[in-house]
Amino acid sequence: MQVRRPIEWFEIVVRDFDRAVKFYEAAFNVQFNIEQMNDMSMAIFPYPEGQTGGALVAGECYKSCQSGSGSIVIYLPADSIKTTLAKIEQLGGKTVMPCMEIGGNGYIALFTDSEENTIGLWSPVP
C-alpha cells in the first residue's frame, strides 16, 4: 500500500475575500494566485509542485461553512512566530495562544485571522 500525504489540500473559508487576502499577504509576505471559478473566489497559497497546497476561499457554495467556527486548526509555517504574531496583531488579528515549545519538534502558537478563523503557526527548532 502506498503511503500518501495526510492532507492533499486545505481551504480557509473567509467572509470578506479582499480583506482576508490583504491580511494573509501582509502577515506571511506571500503573493497569492487569485482564481475565479463560477461563483467561487480562491486565493491560492504558493506551494511547490507535488506538495500539499491550500487557499483562502469565498463563494455561494461555502455559505454553509461558518468562517470562524474553529472546528479544524491548520498550522502555517513561520520563520519567527513572535515576529509573525506581532504582524498579525498589527493587521487586526489576535493571539489566542502565545508561542510555546513542543519538545524537540519546534514551536507553535494560535491566532485568529481577519475572518475569526483560528489558525496555527509552527516553526522548527533553530
Backbone as ProteinMPNN parsed JSONL, in Angstrom:
{"seq_chain_A": "MQVRRPIEWFEIVVRDFDRAVKFYEAAFNVQFNIEQMNDMSMAIFPYPEGQTGGALVAGECYKSCQSGSGSIVIYLPADSIKTTLAKIEQLGGKTVMPCMEIGGNGYIALFTDSEENTIGLWSPVP", "coords_chain_A": {"N_chain_A": [[0.845, -1.185, 0.0], [0.573, 2.161, -0.871], [2.032, 4.948, 0.739], [0.433, 7.915, 1.556], [0.206, 11.523, 1.501], [-1.075, 13.017, 4.466], [-2.793, 15.144, 4.187], [-4.069, 16.607, 1.315], [-4.963, 19.041, 0.345], [-6.009, 22.213, 1.564], [-8.562, 24.448, 2.699], [-9.359, 27.705, 3.674], [-12.118, 29.134, 4.788], [-13.522, 32.246, 4.082], [-15.147, 35.334, 4.94], [-14.975, 37.996, 3.961], [-13.438, 38.37, 1.167], [-11.437, 40.052, -0.118], [-10.418, 41.488, 2.087], [-9.375, 39.382, 3.646], [-7.397, 38.354, 1.898], [-5.604, 40.536, 1.791], [-4.859, 40.6, 4.505], [-3.549, 38.051, 4.919], [-1.535, 38.155, 2.928], [0.022, 40.297, 3.852], [0.654, 39.455, 6.479], [2.106, 37.076, 6.11], [3.868, 37.585, 4.09], [3.411, 36.779, 1.391], [2.453, 36.19, -2.031], [-0.555, 35.735, -3.457], [-2.044, 33.495, -5.857], [-4.716, 34.406, -7.6], [-7.854, 33.085, -8.341], [-10.898, 32.727, -10.154], [-13.778, 30.811, -10.143], [-16.689, 30.036, -11.476], [-19.008, 30.913, -9.106], [-17.121, 31.145, -7.169], [-14.365, 32.385, -5.332], [-10.873, 32.142, -5.156], [-7.855, 32.318, -3.359], [-4.847, 31.268, -3.845], [-2.358, 29.766, -1.935], [1.18, 30.039, -2.395], [2.964, 27.123, -3.355], [5.21, 24.304, -3.516], [5.332, 22.189, -6.413], [3.699, 19.082, -6.24], [3.467, 19.044, -3.523], [1.543, 19.592, -0.47], [-1.109, 21.848, -0.833], [-3.067, 24.909, -0.566], [-5.825, 27.227, -0.024], [-7.388, 30.462, 0.4], [-10.854, 30.799, 0.49], [-13.978, 31.847, -0.93], [-17.453, 32.185, -1.538], [-20.693, 31.371, -2.94], [-21.112, 28.618, -2.69], [-19.866, 28.053, -0.327], [-21.365, 29.044, 1.716], [-22.654, 27.561, 3.716], [-20.594, 26.768, 5.31], [-19.209, 27.864, 8.211], [-17.305, 30.624, 8.661], [-14.781, 31.149, 10.987], [-15.529, 29.151, 12.743], [-13.788, 27.348, 13.94], [-13.417, 24.551, 14.034], [-11.477, 22.896, 12.925], [-7.969, 23.025, 13.006], [-5.379, 24.364, 11.176], [-1.858, 24.486, 10.59], [0.37, 26.969, 9.743], [3.581, 27.64, 8.285], [6.163, 29.529, 9.938], [8.901, 31.712, 10.014], [9.703, 33.15, 12.243], [7.843, 32.968, 15.007], [7.136, 34.868, 16.97], [7.611, 37.342, 15.653], [5.851, 37.071, 13.498], [3.362, 36.856, 14.849], [3.274, 39.429, 15.96], [3.018, 40.98, 13.622], [0.552, 40.004, 12.742], [-1.159, 40.897, 14.788], [-0.915, 43.656, 14.406], [-2.295, 43.838, 12.065], [-4.869, 43.42, 12.822], [-5.548, 40.894, 13.678], [-5.663, 38.404, 16.33], [-3.782, 37.11, 19.075], [-4.255, 33.888, 20.21], [-3.104, 31.763, 21.539], [-0.004, 32.107, 22.926], [3.413, 31.795, 21.707], [4.771, 28.586, 22.149], [6.963, 25.967, 23.191], [7.218, 22.764, 21.699], [8.41, 20.32, 22.739], [11.136, 18.669, 21.2], [10.241, 19.275, 18.711], [9.826, 21.786, 17.682], [8.1, 24.958, 17.653], [4.896, 26.316, 18.488], [1.944, 28.347, 17.95], [-1.243, 30.005, 18.303], [-3.62, 31.932, 16.458], [-6.267, 34.308, 15.716], [-7.656, 35.136, 12.599], [-8.453, 37.758, 10.184], [-11.008, 37.008, 9.614], [-12.013, 35.677, 11.755], [-11.213, 33.038, 11.973], [-9.507, 30.381, 13.595], [-6.144, 29.872, 13.458], [-3.105, 28.054, 13.233], [0.409, 28.508, 13.969], [3.636, 27.334, 13.111], [7.023, 26.727, 13.858], [10.331, 25.54, 13.216], [12.784, 24.016, 15.443], [15.46, 26.144, 16.115]], "CA_chain_A": [[0.0, 0.0, 0.0], [1.341, 3.395, -0.991], [1.814, 5.95, 1.783], [0.013, 9.193, 0.973], [0.189, 12.676, 2.4], [-2.317, 13.01, 5.239], [-3.661, 16.21, 3.676], [-3.732, 16.991, -0.053], [-5.386, 20.413, 0.063], [-6.814, 22.807, 2.627], [-9.242, 25.697, 2.368], [-9.764, 28.558, 4.786], [-13.32, 29.844, 4.353], [-13.485, 33.64, 4.528], [-16.356, 36.12, 4.659], [-14.594, 39.147, 3.141], [-12.311, 37.828, 0.408], [-10.369, 41.043, -0.295], [-9.821, 41.764, 3.401], [-8.583, 38.211, 4.037], [-6.207, 38.304, 1.038], [-4.673, 41.568, 2.282], [-4.378, 40.164, 5.817], [-2.584, 36.95, 4.785], [-0.362, 38.594, 2.163], [0.858, 41.128, 4.724], [1.12, 38.698, 7.646], [3.028, 35.999, 5.741], [4.724, 38.035, 2.994], [3.177, 35.903, 0.244], [1.634, 36.71, -3.122], [-1.498, 34.694, -3.847], [-2.546, 33.341, -7.208], [-6.167, 34.579, -7.464], [-8.636, 32.423, -9.383], [-12.359, 32.787, -10.077], [-14.431, 29.659, -10.767], [-18.123, 30.223, -11.3], [-19.279, 31.887, -8.04], [-16.126, 30.915, -6.122], [-13.085, 33.093, -5.392], [-9.807, 31.411, -4.472], [-6.52, 32.909, -3.269], [-4.058, 30.053, -3.645], [-1.038, 29.93, -1.33], [2.247, 29.446, -3.201], [3.463, 25.854, -2.811], [5.964, 23.536, -4.509], [4.604, 21.133, -7.106], [3.746, 17.788, -5.583], [3.315, 19.203, -2.077], [0.211, 19.997, -0.037], [-1.419, 23.244, -1.087], [-4.316, 25.365, 0.007], [-6.309, 28.518, -0.491], [-8.499, 31.185, 1.015], [-11.978, 30.6, -0.421], [-15.247, 32.52, -0.646], [-18.416, 31.978, -2.608], [-22.017, 30.876, -2.573], [-21.047, 27.203, -2.302], [-19.284, 27.95, 1.014], [-22.227, 29.739, 2.681], [-22.995, 26.699, 4.849], [-19.394, 26.658, 6.156], [-19.106, 29.058, 9.035], [-15.991, 31.194, 8.921], [-14.596, 31.393, 12.411], [-16.091, 28.092, 13.577], [-12.697, 26.784, 14.724], [-13.528, 23.113, 14.23], [-10.222, 22.288, 12.497], [-6.879, 24.002, 13.033], [-4.221, 24.073, 10.339], [-0.667, 25.213, 11.025], [1.162, 27.558, 8.671], [4.967, 27.817, 8.719], [6.627, 30.887, 10.247], [10.324, 31.761, 10.364], [9.721, 33.619, 13.629], [6.46, 33.059, 15.482], [6.917, 36.142, 17.667], [7.527, 38.398, 14.642], [4.618, 36.862, 12.74], [2.236, 37.241, 15.714], [3.26, 40.896, 16.058], [2.447, 41.451, 12.361], [-0.862, 39.619, 12.739], [-1.878, 41.807, 15.684], [-0.955, 44.967, 13.743], [-3.278, 43.733, 10.992], [-6.197, 43.226, 13.4], [-5.714, 39.541, 14.205], [-5.444, 38.303, 17.781], [-3.095, 35.919, 19.561], [-5.105, 33.034, 21.034], [-2.148, 31.042, 22.375], [1.332, 32.593, 22.578], [4.423, 30.822, 21.297], [5.191, 27.602, 23.148], [7.805, 24.903, 22.661], [6.587, 21.439, 21.685], [9.515, 19.373, 22.843], [12.143, 18.87, 20.165], [9.556, 19.384, 17.423], [9.643, 23.169, 17.268], [7.278, 25.886, 18.423], [3.584, 26.59, 17.917], [1.106, 29.41, 18.51], [-2.538, 30.109, 17.639], [-4.151, 33.285, 16.309], [-7.469, 34.447, 14.901], [-7.392, 35.99, 11.451], [-9.42, 38.829, 9.936], [-12.331, 36.405, 9.448], [-12.268, 34.983, 13.017], [-10.758, 31.647, 11.936], [-8.342, 30.086, 14.427], [-5.082, 29.312, 12.626], [-1.876, 27.787, 13.973], [1.737, 28.788, 13.416], [4.659, 26.373, 13.519], [8.397, 26.986, 13.418], [11.226, 24.477, 13.673], [13.806, 24.349, 16.436], [16.569, 26.782, 15.374]], "C_chain_A": [[0.887, 1.244, 0.0], [0.991, 4.365, 0.144], [1.495, 7.277, 1.103], [0.134, 10.295, 2.001], [-1.117, 12.656, 3.177], [-3.297, 14.082, 4.773], [-3.165, 16.588, 2.291], [-3.949, 18.484, -0.28], [-6.154, 20.931, 1.265], [-7.442, 24.092, 2.116], [-9.624, 26.409, 3.65], [-10.928, 29.395, 4.268], [-13.304, 31.249, 4.945], [-14.78, 34.347, 4.143], [-16.055, 37.263, 3.701], [-13.301, 38.775, 2.417], [-11.155, 38.819, 0.307], [-9.661, 41.35, 1.022], [-8.915, 40.612, 3.83], [-7.31, 38.097, 3.203], [-5.178, 39.319, 1.519], [-4.051, 41.151, 3.612], [-3.281, 39.112, 5.663], [-1.355, 37.355, 3.979], [0.578, 39.414, 3.033], [1.444, 40.326, 5.88], [2.206, 37.69, 7.287], [3.933, 36.337, 4.56], [4.642, 37.074, 1.804], [2.37, 36.651, -0.807], [0.744, 35.566, -3.59], [-1.709, 34.661, -5.355], [-4.07, 33.376, -7.069], [-6.865, 33.909, -8.645], [-10.12, 32.576, -9.092], [-12.902, 31.56, -10.792], [-15.912, 29.749, -10.462], [-18.356, 31.273, -10.215], [-18.238, 31.818, -6.924], [-14.864, 31.734, -6.396], [-12.071, 32.3, -4.591], [-8.524, 32.234, -4.508], [-5.601, 31.754, -2.88], [-2.685, 30.399, -3.076], [0.016, 29.379, -2.291], [2.731, 28.154, -2.544], [4.209, 25.099, -3.908], [5.097, 22.446, -5.133], [4.781, 19.806, -6.374], [3.602, 17.846, -4.073], [1.871, 19.58, -1.748], [0.026, 21.486, -0.283], [-2.735, 23.621, -0.447], [-4.663, 26.766, -0.446], [-7.278, 29.145, 0.501], [-9.643, 31.053, 0.021], [-13.206, 31.37, 0.049], [-16.174, 32.243, -1.818], [-19.698, 31.374, -2.082], [-21.967, 29.433, -2.077], [-20.468, 27.007, -0.903], [-20.166, 28.579, 2.087], [-22.567, 28.875, 3.892], [-21.805, 26.472, 5.784], [-19.258, 27.957, 6.936], [-17.655, 29.474, 9.205], [-15.898, 31.457, 10.41], [-15.108, 30.285, 13.308], [-15.039, 27.379, 14.408], [-12.748, 25.278, 14.917], [-12.268, 22.354, 13.828], [-9.16, 23.372, 12.532], [-5.773, 23.512, 12.114], [-3.071, 24.934, 10.838], [0.119, 25.67, 9.808], [2.587, 27.765, 9.169], [5.296, 29.285, 8.965], [8.109, 30.815, 10.594], [10.485, 32.161, 11.823], [8.281, 33.79, 14.089], [6.207, 34.401, 16.145], [6.771, 37.295, 16.685], [6.221, 38.29, 13.862], [3.392, 37.237, 13.568], [2.14, 38.754, 15.861], [2.648, 41.502, 14.796], [0.948, 41.2, 12.322], [-1.675, 40.561, 13.62], [-1.957, 43.214, 15.099], [-2.027, 44.997, 12.657], [-4.691, 43.468, 11.502], [-6.488, 41.816, 13.87], [-5.428, 39.534, 15.698], [-4.699, 37.015, 18.111], [-4.037, 35.164, 20.483], [-4.241, 32.262, 22.023], [-0.755, 31.527, 21.979], [2.275, 31.442, 22.237], [4.787, 29.89, 22.452], [6.016, 26.517, 22.464], [7.045, 23.58, 22.727], [7.688, 20.371, 21.643], [10.583, 19.679, 21.812], [11.555, 19.063, 18.788], [9.298, 20.81, 16.97], [8.768, 23.954, 18.219], [5.95, 26.078, 17.708], [2.939, 27.778, 18.619], [-0.214, 29.371, 17.746], [-2.948, 31.567, 17.557], [-5.5, 33.222, 15.609], [-7.155, 35.439, 13.801], [-8.469, 37.057, 11.304], [-10.845, 38.309, 9.811], [-12.755, 35.582, 10.657], [-11.999, 33.474, 12.955], [-9.583, 31.499, 12.889], [-7.344, 29.319, 13.57], [-3.851, 29.115, 13.496], [-0.645, 28.247, 13.219], [2.679, 27.718, 13.926], [6.007, 26.858, 13.017], [9.286, 25.887, 13.976], [12.133, 24.959, 14.793], [14.972, 24.969, 15.673], [17.845, 25.967, 15.418]], "O_chain_A": [[1.831, 1.349, 0.783], [-0.179, 4.575, 0.464], [2.201, 7.705, 0.19], [0.16, 10.047, 3.207], [-2.161, 12.318, 2.619], [-4.506, 13.933, 4.95], [-1.979, 16.861, 2.106], [-3.196, 19.117, -1.02], [-6.873, 20.173, 1.916], [-6.915, 24.739, 1.211], [-10.143, 25.803, 4.588], [-10.747, 30.261, 3.412], [-13.1, 31.427, 6.146], [-15.421, 34.002, 3.151], [-16.79, 37.479, 2.738], [-12.211, 38.856, 2.984], [-10.014, 38.471, 0.612], [-8.435, 41.458, 1.058], [-7.811, 40.841, 4.323], [-6.251, 37.777, 3.742], [-3.998, 38.989, 1.642], [-2.851, 41.331, 3.821], [-2.195, 39.269, 6.221], [-0.242, 36.942, 4.308], [1.796, 39.247, 2.962], [2.613, 40.502, 6.223], [3.128, 37.47, 8.072], [4.679, 35.482, 4.082], [5.66, 36.618, 1.283], [1.688, 37.629, -0.502], [1.239, 34.544, -4.065], [-1.568, 35.676, -6.038], [-4.654, 32.467, -6.479], [-6.51, 34.137, -9.801], [-10.547, 32.557, -7.938], [-12.524, 31.294, -11.933], [-16.335, 29.558, -9.322], [-17.942, 32.421, -10.383], [-18.451, 32.375, -5.847], [-14.36, 31.777, -7.518], [-12.361, 31.839, -3.488], [-8.15, 32.778, -5.547], [-5.584, 31.321, -1.728], [-1.946, 31.205, -3.641], [-0.22, 28.358, -2.937], [2.891, 28.094, -1.325], [3.885, 25.233, -5.088], [4.242, 21.858, -4.471], [5.883, 19.461, -5.947], [3.613, 16.809, -3.41], [1.074, 19.855, -2.646], [0.907, 22.288, 0.026], [-3.43, 22.788, 0.135], [-3.896, 27.412, -1.159], [-7.895, 28.464, 1.32], [-9.422, 31.185, -1.183], [-13.447, 31.526, 1.246], [-15.726, 32.085, -2.954], [-19.778, 30.927, -0.938], [-22.693, 29.066, -1.153], [-20.565, 25.914, -0.345], [-19.765, 28.645, 3.249], [-22.752, 29.403, 4.988], [-21.983, 26.034, 6.92], [-19.2, 29.035, 6.344], [-16.866, 28.758, 9.821], [-16.853, 31.94, 11.019], [-15.127, 30.452, 14.527], [-15.355, 26.853, 15.476], [-12.175, 24.769, 15.88], [-12.019, 21.266, 14.349], [-9.415, 24.509, 12.135], [-5.288, 22.389, 12.252], [-3.288, 25.987, 11.438], [0.488, 24.866, 8.952], [2.79, 28.038, 10.352], [4.775, 30.171, 8.288], [8.528, 29.959, 11.374], [11.298, 31.589, 12.55], [7.577, 34.674, 13.601], [5.167, 35.017, 15.909], [5.898, 38.145, 16.86], [5.563, 39.296, 13.597], [2.474, 37.873, 13.05], [1.039, 39.303, 15.886], [1.848, 42.433, 14.883], [0.171, 42.068, 11.922], [-2.766, 40.979, 13.234], [-2.965, 43.896, 15.278], [-2.597, 46.048, 12.364], [-5.615, 43.307, 10.705], [-7.565, 41.557, 14.407], [-5.0, 40.541, 16.261], [-4.945, 35.969, 17.512], [-4.563, 35.738, 21.437], [-4.594, 32.122, 23.194], [-0.359, 31.379, 20.823], [1.961, 30.272, 22.456], [5.07, 30.33, 23.566], [5.789, 26.192, 21.299], [6.324, 23.312, 23.687], [7.859, 19.644, 20.664], [10.898, 20.846, 21.578], [12.279, 19.021, 17.794], [8.615, 21.021, 15.968], [8.695, 23.669, 19.414], [5.879, 26.013, 16.481], [3.329, 28.161, 19.722], [-0.298, 28.776, 16.671], [-2.666, 32.351, 18.463], [-5.841, 32.216, 14.987], [-6.483, 36.446, 14.023], [-9.3, 37.236, 12.195], [-11.794, 39.088, 9.893], [-13.752, 34.862, 10.595], [-12.501, 32.719, 13.788], [-8.747, 32.397, 12.982], [-7.655, 28.259, 13.028], [-3.583, 29.915, 14.393], [-0.653, 28.361, 11.993], [2.534, 27.245, 15.053], [6.123, 27.342, 11.89], [9.039, 25.364, 15.062], [12.235, 26.157, 15.057], [15.434, 24.395, 14.687], [18.856, 26.372, 14.844]]}, "name": "protein", "num_of_chains": 1, "seq": "MQVRRPIEWFEIVVRDFDRAVKFYEAAFNVQFNIEQMNDMSMAIFPYPEGQTGGALVAGECYKSCQSGSGSIVIYLPADSIKTTLAKIEQLGGKTVMPCMEIGGNGYIALFTDSEENTIGLWSPVP"}
